Amino acid sequence: MGRNFRICWKMWAAAGILILTGVLMFLTEKRITDSFGEVTFDQILFHLSLPRGVINPELERRCFKLRAEEWCILAIAVGFFLAVLPCFFRRKGRLRAALRIAVLVLSGIFSGYMLYRTDNAFGISSCLWNRCQRTDLIDRFYRGPGLDDFCVPEKRSNLILIVSESLESTFANPLLCGENLIPELAELRKRGSSVPGHCHVWGCHYTIAAMYAIHYGLPLLYFSCTNGDPVQGNIFRKKCVSVCDVLAHAGYRIAHIQGSPLKFASQSSLFSHISGVRLLGEHEFPVQEISHRQYWGLYDRDLFRFCRREAVRLAGKGEPFVLSIQTVDTHAGNQAEPGTAGKYGDIRDLIRLQSRLIGEFTDWVFRQPWGGNTVMVILGDHDMMAESIGPVRLPGRRQRPIYNCILNARNGLHLRPRIAAAFDFAPTVLDALGFRWEGFALGVGRSLYRKAPTVLESCGMEVWNRESQKRSELYMRLILPTAP
């Protein structure tokens, strides 16, 4: 009797663990995709590795505080767990024994399916497998010029760099979206130049990674983090330079403004090591001045109002300046500002508003006395991390090019059709400003104004996405100077 009881207890506990594990995996997947859209396991690991202070408290609440429907799902799972309790501990009957085994098998199937579903959603097994492999792809393409290797143009142009959340060229397709959702941005591409093949690739596939790539010409790879803050480790130990490092060395004043908190995902680390930089995020703007805020931070209408003020302040110093702007309205989970008229009642209204705000700000810049000496670069950070916008079903993520446009580039440079990634815009921005250096390469990026093939043109997107997930010895040496 004692032995039979112990066996039944172990079977019941195993079934319960399998059921609860499956339910928790389901809830975890749902919560992450609801908050971020489509994400990768590498991205999840990155954010989990960040110090507690740089994680948005509201994000923690959304991800870890159970909602009413989730309590119901857990209650059903526990209720089922308790309901099958009698069938495990009644001693007699072959039917009871068969039922025990059936419940245990079904619990295993349920948990296994949820594991498969979670792995399929986030690419867990492939990420872990690739972390055990090695690659020389980054080693072969990396170029690391020093600050003194750059030839500064005699007439230095200002730079305004706008990185817009989840901005795709796809949104200009009326056949797909019902109308051109970004007519102002489409018009800007006619006035400037753009690359139609700006691809969504590994290492640039979420906001801080894309920002890192745009400024350093390198992907942000999670495996580089050994302790502490991954971005801090990448920036402060690195032996390479960023676009803003080059411009600060050339006498530029630098400011960065974003709608989200500066500490979120350690985004301030991209700039904070530069002497004299001015950093403004959500918490640097007083509540008394901006009372209405959204889940991810300031509304972009308020953000661009402050950007105009900051641009005027920088221009008044009489020196060339860099104004970096990062928008947030079109992030997954946001809603339109209260009182804003909308046509669709979903994120398409935010996309439409984003285009209008950037168009108005760009027109304002070029009407200013200093506008004629300003290069404007407008980039999406990555594609929309979702399969649909409202009722509109989007193509696969690899078929959706990211928006890019460069206005007023020096020397009449014009972009040709290329296949590029976010890291190619680091040398391209410097080239557009008139800087000269050997090879026009920075990190693994290549200036899109020059003839040298990009990494994606040389090896293809499939090879890059596979190989860049593996461990690079050169990359590790850049991050950890004492690494072998």
ABEGO torsion letter per residue (X at the ends): XAAAAAAAAAAAAAAAAAAAAAAAAAAAAAAAAAAAEBBBAAAAAAAAABBAAABBAAAAAAAABBBAAAAAAAAAAAAAAAAAAAAAABABEAAAAAAAAAAAAAAAAAAAAAAAAAAAAAGAAAAAAAAABBBAAAAAABBBBBAAABBBBABBBBBBBBBBBGBBAAAABAAAAGBBABAAAAAAAAABBBBAABBBBBGAABAAAAAAAAAAGBBBBAAABABEBAAAAAAAABABBBAAAAAAAAGBBBBBBBABBAABGGAAAAAAABBGBBBBBAAABBAAABABBBAAEBBAAAAAAAAAAAAAAAAAAGBBBBBBBBBAAABBGBBBBBGBBBAAGBAAAAAAAAAAAAAAAAAAAAABAAAAABBBBBBBABBBBBABBEABBBBBAAABBBBBBBBGBBGGBBBBBBBBBAAAAAAAAAAAAGBBBBGGBBEABBBAABABBBAAAAAEAAAAAAAAABBBAAAAAAABAABX
